[in-house]
């Protein structure tokens, strides 16, 4: 084969580019390995920046966080849970932050920490909480979030002195905002994310009482064409878990839809799904909603504090949507894209829901599954149910 002389320089230039890009790739790969080795071992003495393409979190030093939180004082504590404590902080420039401090010695928490940083770095939506930075210092691991002054939805919705702030128009906007955030996770983001722990305590409220989904410690990334996944270790919060997940460890976008349905019914009724004081002594909030909706008595399901100011058409429609979301069969539940359409367009007709048999017969999870619930002010912790 004869090679033209003027082709030789181009060959060397091409080789140089290949070598250069290969070197950049290997260096970047090694750097990421070092970052996560520090992250998992806790041996780093300084903060670490997360680099992922164009994503880069600014470093924040541990001593800055200590000063901002008044050395993690109890007066700055916003909540606590299995992961650790959450503190309010104020940086030197006046920026208010929320600091999630990993409990030392928590192996499970380390994995949640890593998972949350990796996932939330790739997610940007007005209805998702924003991660500002993270810090590793010795065995200290901290996540730094935007501070949301109204704390979590459950702290307002289930507090007799604060729930009056949540009139029906605000509640309806919260429902729609959570649905839009969930649609982004399932469909519109670069990744397909299954949250797996959607609940009132993981919905944070900003100054305008707009909702932001938080806590991605146990979330999972799905492939574009992936429909479901199985796990032998079920994590989440009982009462919000779909039957197929609680019993068989099978989860999918429809598992999140189920959790959203429970949350929707809580917002309308003002009652906790786990409450022992459910209306008319029904075994669950789902059974209560179904019976009253079926008999045309949905007004009795609506929170008494908003009955006078709510739109009956909207509350009836929301209860109907909630019942569609909590049907036993995942295939019967609507996708979040349909839920958003149902909520934003009252002219769309809704299919009739089927009664949820499982939770009508199993009150408060008395089906033999192990349960470990950690109570907290903002319920940042999770319930862990070992699959049978």
C-alpha positions in Angstrom: 0.0 0.0 0.0 1.3 3.4 -1.0 0.8 6.3 1.6 1.0 9.8 0.3 3.6 11.9 2.0 1.2 14.7 3.0 -1.0 12.1 4.7 1.6 11.3 7.3 1.3 14.5 9.3 -2.5 14.1 9.5 -2.0 10.6 10.8 0.2 11.8 13.6 -2.2 14.7 14.4 -5.1 12.2 14.6 -3.1 9.9 16.9 -2.2 12.8 19.1 -5.9 13.7 19.5 -6.8 10.2 20.3 -4.1 9.9 23.0 -5.1 13.3 24.4 -8.8 12.4 24.7 -8.0 9.0 26.1 -5.8 10.6 28.8 -8.5 13.1 29.7 -11.0 10.3 30.1 -8.7 8.2 32.3 -7.7 11.1 34.4 -11.4 12.1 34.9 -12.3 8.5 35.7 -9.5 8.2 38.3 -10.5 11.5 39.8 -14.1 10.4 40.2 -12.9 7.1 41.8 -10.8 9.1 44.3 -13.7 11.4 45.1 -16.0 8.5 45.8 -13.3 6.6 47.7 -13.0 9.6 50.0 -16.8 9.9 50.1 -17.2 6.3 51.2 -14.2 6.1 53.5 -14.5 9.5 55.2 -10.8 10.0 55.2 -10.8 13.3 53.4 -9.9 16.3 55.6 -11.4 18.9 53.2 -14.6 19.4 51.2 -14.9 17.7 47.9 -16.3 19.0 44.7 -18.5 16.8 42.6 -17.8 17.0 38.9 -20.1 15.4 36.3 -19.8 17.0 32.9 -20.9 20.6 33.4 -22.1 20.0 36.9 -19.9 21.3 39.7 -20.8 22.0 43.3 -18.8 24.7 45.1 -16.7 23.5 48.0 -17.7 24.5 51.5 -15.4 24.0 54.4 -16.4 22.1 57.5 -15.6 25.0 59.8 -17.9 27.2 57.8 -20.8 24.8 58.4 -19.9 24.7 62.1 -20.1 28.4 62.3 -23.3 28.6 60.3 -25.1 26.1 62.5 -23.7 27.4 65.8 -21.7 24.2 66.2 -24.8 22.1 65.4 -26.7 23.4 68.3 -30.1 22.0 69.4 -31.6 25.4 68.8 -30.7 25.1 65.1 -32.1 21.6 64.7 -34.9 21.3 62.2 -35.5 17.5 62.5 -33.9 14.1 63.0 -34.2 10.6 61.7 -32.4 7.4 60.8 -30.0 9.3 58.5 -29.0 11.8 61.1 -30.0 15.4 62.1 -31.0 18.4 59.9 -29.9 21.9 61.0 -30.6 25.4 60.0 -27.5 27.4 59.2 -26.7 30.9 58.0 -23.5 31.5 56.0 -21.3 34.6 56.4 -23.0 36.2 53.4 -26.4 35.8 54.9 -27.5 32.7 52.9 -29.7 30.4 54.8 -29.1 26.7 54.4 -30.3 23.4 55.7 -27.6 21.0 56.7 -28.2 17.3 56.7 -25.6 15.6 58.9 -24.9 11.9 58.4 -25.0 10.0 61.7 -21.5 8.7 62.4 -21.2 4.9 62.0 -24.3 4.6 59.9 -23.3 2.3 57.0 -26.7 2.5 55.5 -26.6 6.3 55.7 -23.3 6.4 53.8 -25.0 4.7 50.8 -28.0 7.0 51.0 -25.6 10.0 51.1 -23.7 8.9 48.0 -27.0 8.0 46.2 -28.5 11.4 47.0 -25.5 13.4 45.8 -25.3 11.4 42.6 -28.9 11.7 41.8 -29.9 15.2 42.8 -26.8 16.6 41.0 -28.5 15.6 37.8 -32.0 16.9 38.7 -33.2 20.5 38.3 -36.9 21.4 38.7 -38.8 24.0 40.7 -40.7 21.2 42.5 -37.5 19.4 43.6 -35.4 20.6 46.6 -32.0 22.1 45.5 -28.7 20.7 46.7 -26.2 23.5 47.1 -23.1 21.6 48.1 -21.8 18.8 50.3 -18.9 18.4 52.6 -16.6 15.6 53.8 -14.4 16.1 56.8 -12.8 13.1 58.5 -15.8 10.9 59.3 -18.3 13.8 58.9 -20.5 13.8 55.8 -22.9 16.6 55.2 -25.4 17.6 52.6 -26.1 21.3 52.2 -29.6 22.3 50.8 -31.5 25.4 50.2 -33.4 26.4 53.3 -37.2 26.2 53.1 -38.8 28.2 55.9 -42.1 26.3 56.0 -40.4 23.0 56.6 -42.2 19.8 55.6 -45.8 19.4 54.5 -46.7 17.1 57.4 -45.5 19.7 59.9 -48.1 22.0 58.6 -50.9 19.7 57.4 -51.1 17.7 60.6 -50.6 20.5 63.0 -53.9 21.9 64.3 -52.4 25.3 64.9 -50.8 25.6 61.4 -53.1 23.8 59.1 -55.3 26.9 58.8 -52.6 28.3 56.6 -53.4 25.6 54.1 -56.7 26.6 52.5 -58.0 24.6 49.6 -56.5 26.7 46.8 -53.0 26.3 48.4 -53.6 22.5 48.9 -54.7 22.1 45.3 -51.5 23.9 44.1 -49.4 21.7 46.4 -51.0 18.6 44.8 -50.4 19.8 41.3 -46.8 20.9 42.2 -45.9 17.5 43.6 -47.4 15.8 40.5 -45.3 18.0 38.2 -42.2 17.2 40.2 -43.0 13.5 40.0 -43.6 13.8 36.2 -40.1 15.3 35.9 -38.6 12.4 37.8 -40.4 9.8 35.8 -40.4 11.3 32.3 -38.9 14.7 31.7 -35.4 14.6 33.4 -32.3 13.2 31.9 -32.7 10.2 34.1 -35.8 8.1 34.9 -36.0 8.2 38.7 -38.2 6.1 41.0 -38.3 8.0 44.4 -39.6 5.1 46.5 -40.3 7.2 49.6 -42.8 9.9 48.5 -44.7 11.0 51.6 -45.8 14.2 53.4 -42.6 14.6 55.4 -40.5 14.4 52.2 -42.4 17.3 50.6 -40.8 20.6 51.7 -42.5 24.0 51.5 -40.8 27.2 50.5 -41.8 30.7 51.6 -44.7 30.8 49.1 -45.8 27.3 50.3 -44.8 25.8 47.0 -43.9 22.1 47.3 -40.5 20.6 46.7 -39.8 16.9 46.7 -36.9 15.9 48.8 -34.9 13.0 50.2 -33.5 10.9 47.3 -31.5 8.6 49.5 -33.3 5.4 48.4 -34.3 6.5 44.9 -33.4 4.3 42.0 -32.4 5.1 38.4 -34.3 3.1 35.7 -33.2 2.6 32.1 -35.3 4.2 29.4 -37.1 1.0 28.6 -37.1 -0.5 32.1 -40.5 -1.1 33.5 -39.9 -2.5 37.0 -37.3 -3.9 39.4 -37.2 -6.4 42.2 -35.5 -6.1 45.5 -35.1 -8.4 48.5 -34.8 -5.4 50.8 -37.8 -3.3 50.9 -37.2 0.3 52.1 -39.7 3.1 52.4 -42.6 4.0 54.7 -45.4 1.6 55.3 -48.8 3.1 54.5 -47.4 4.8 51.4 -46.0 1.5 50.0 -47.9 -0.1 47.1 -49.0 -3.8 47.8 -46.6 -5.2 45.1 -43.7 -3.4 46.7 -44.5 -4.1 50.4 -45.2 -7.8 49.8 -43.0 -8.8 46.9 -40.3 -6.1 46.6 -41.4 -5.1 43.1 -41.3 -1.4 42.4 -41.8 0.8 39.3 -43.2 4.3 38.4 -46.5 2.9 39.4 -45.2 2.4 43.0 -44.6 6.2 43.2 -48.1 6.7 41.7 -49.5 4.7 44.6 -47.6 6.8 47.1 -48.8 10.0 45.4 -52.4 8.7 45.7 -52.0 8.2 49.5 -50.4 11.7 49.8 -53.3 13.2 47.8 -55.9 11.7 50.0 -54.0 12.9 53.1 -53.9 16.5 51.7 -57.7 16.5 51.0 -58.7 14.9 54.3 -56.1 16.5 56.6 -55.6 13.0 58.1 -52.5 10.9 58.3 -52.6 7.5 56.6 -51.3 6.0 59.8 -53.7 7.8 62.0 -55.7 5.7 64.5 -58.4 8.4 64.5 -59.7 7.9 60.9 -63.1 9.2 59.9 -66.0 6.8 60.7 -63.5 4.2 62.1 -62.5 2.9 58.7 -59.4 0.7 58.8 -57.4 3.0 56.5 -57.6 6.4 54.8 -58.0 4.5 51.5 -61.0 2.5 52.8 -62.5 5.7 54.1 -62.1 7.5 50.8 -63.5 4.6 48.8 -66.6 4.1 50.9 -67.5 7.8 51.1 -66.8 8.4 47.4 -68.9 5.3 46.4 -71.9 6.6 48.5 -71.6 10.1 47.2 -70.6 11.5 50.7 -67.2 12.9 49.7 -67.9 16.1 51.7 -67.5 13.9 54.9 -64.0 13.0 53.7 -62.8 16.6 53.2 -60.8 18.2 56.1 -63.4 20.1 58.1 -61.2 23.2 58.3 -61.5 23.8 54.5 -65.0 22.5 53.8 -66.4 26.0 53.7 -63.8 27.4 51.3 -63.1 24.5 49.0 -64.4 23.8 45.5 -66.6 20.7 45.8 -65.9 19.8 42.1 -62.1 20.0 42.7 -62.1 18.0 46.0 -64.4 15.3 44.5 -62.1 15.1 41.5 -59.0 14.8 43.7 -60.5 12.0 45.7 -61.4 10.2 42.5 -57.8 10.6 41.2 -56.4 9.4 44.5 -58.5 6.3 44.4 -57.3 5.6 40.8 -53.7 5.9 42.1 -54.1 3.5 45.0 -55.7 0.6 43.1 -54.2 -2.8 43.9 -53.1 -3.5 40.3 -50.2 -1.4 39.1 -51.5 -1.7 35.5 -54.8 -0.1 36.6 -53.1 3.0 38.0 -52.6 6.0 35.7 -49.2 7.3 34.7 -48.2 10.6 36.2 -48.5 12.3 32.8 -52.2 11.4 32.9 -52.5 12.5 36.6 -51.2 16.0 35.7 -53.7 16.2 32.8 -56.5 15.1 35.1 -55.6 17.8 37.7 -55.1 20.6 35.2 -58.1 19.9 33.0 -61.4 19.4 34.8 -63.1 18.5 31.5 -61.2 15.2 31.1 -63.5 12.4 32.1 -62.0 10.0 34.7 -62.4 6.2 34.6 -64.1 4.5 37.6 -61.6 3.2 40.2 -61.6 -0.3 41.6 -61.7 -0.9 45.3 -58.4 -1.5 47.0 -58.9 -4.8 48.6 -55.5 -5.3 50.2 -55.4 -2.4 52.5 -59.0 -2.6 53.3 -58.3 -6.1 54.8 -54.9 -5.3 56.3 -55.2 -2.6 58.9 -51.9 -0.8 59.6 -49.8 -3.4 58.0 -50.8 -6.3 60.2 -49.9 -8.9 57.6 -46.9 -10.3 59.3 -44.3 -8.0 57.7 -41.6 -6.7 60.0 -41.6 -3.0 60.5 -39.2 -0.5 62.0 -40.4 3.0 62.2 -38.3 5.9 63.6 -40.3 8.9 64.6 -38.9 12.3 63.9 -40.0 15.9 63.8 -39.8 16.0 60.0 -39.7 12.2 59.5 -36.5 12.4 57.6 -36.0 8.7 58.4 -37.3 5.7 56.6 -39.1 2.6 57.4 -37.2 -0.6 56.6 -39.2 -3.7 55.9 -37.2 -6.8 55.1 -38.8 -8.7 52.2 -40.2 -12.1 53.0 
